[in-house]
Amino acid sequence: MNTVLDIVLNGLALGSVYALVALGFVIIFKASGVMNFAHGSLLLLGGYLTAVLHEHIGFAGALAVAVLTTAAVAGLVDRVLLRRLGTDPHTAHVLTILTIGVDIVLMTDLARRIGGDLLSLGDPWGGSVATFGSVTVAHSRIAAIVTSVLVIGAVFALFRYTGWGLSLRAAAEDREAAALMGIRLTRIRTLSWCLAGLLAALAAVFLAAFPAPGLERTTGQIALKAFPAAILGGMTSPPGALAGSLLIGVTEAVVAGYQSELSVLGDGFGDVAPYAVMVLVLLVRPAGLFGAKEAVRV
């Protein structure tokens, strides 16, 4: 029973971090119809800046600078590169391919800077743990859950109660009608990229914290595990991104916790488990758990 509780808590903590990344995928897709494959390199950028700055300005200051810088870089990617190809939804596939190029450039430079090192982000939790009865949970996991709940709650409040959120929902529903109503689609789009970059930088802190050994050049690739979560929930559904992330997080924790029992599936099954769950769900619900079927009028 204690093993089950450990697995569930670790899975929820991991899923809550994946939710920050998956929400970034969904926000950008809703605003521009683009699958942002540069999200992993933005996550690595935020983690790297926190790692190199925390000794000089402290963890809180380094995290603030990293979050703002990553948000600004994400906004510049949209404003300087993607917008030059236009905002027509029919060119979204071209822009998606362009994000792969951006990811390669950023990831290559950051990997060169990090090398084979393991960088500490100077987080205040360290390797400390909390004990609840016979269940032991790392403080970093608890912080991940609390922070994700607060941040995701704030993002949902932005969607629901602000003019930006209303404009984003209107643009996602019908871009042409939204433009005719005076909504500035380019501004909505750039702000969406900035918000996604902010969430990615924040997620990097918890992906590199204990029990992870630290930030390494492959940390950005973990963002790809949040991609199935976004697909699972439906690429236009923020609540779906949250549900899909929790499902992926718990699945990954279960596979890791029962690795010996699942050895018949292969030693590397844990790496493909998120994608296996994604395929199984999409076979039943092709639009995702919360995705709406597209209505076509003839």
Secondary structure, DSSP 8 states (H G I E B T S, - for coil): -HHHHHHHHHHHHHHHHHHHHHHHHHHHHHHHS---TTHHHHHHHHHHHHHHHHHHHHHHHHHHHHHHHHHHHHHHIIIIIGGGG---GGGHHHHHHHHHHHHHHHHHHHHHHHTT--B----TTTT-EEEETTEEEEHHHHHHHHHHHHHHHHHHHHHHHSHHHHHHHHHHH-HHHHHHTT--HHHHHHHHHHHHHHHHHHHHHHHHSTTS--B-TTGGGGHHHHHHHHHHH-TT-HHHHHHHHHHHHHHHHHHHHTTTTTGGG-TTHHHHHHHHHHHHHHHH-TT-SS--------
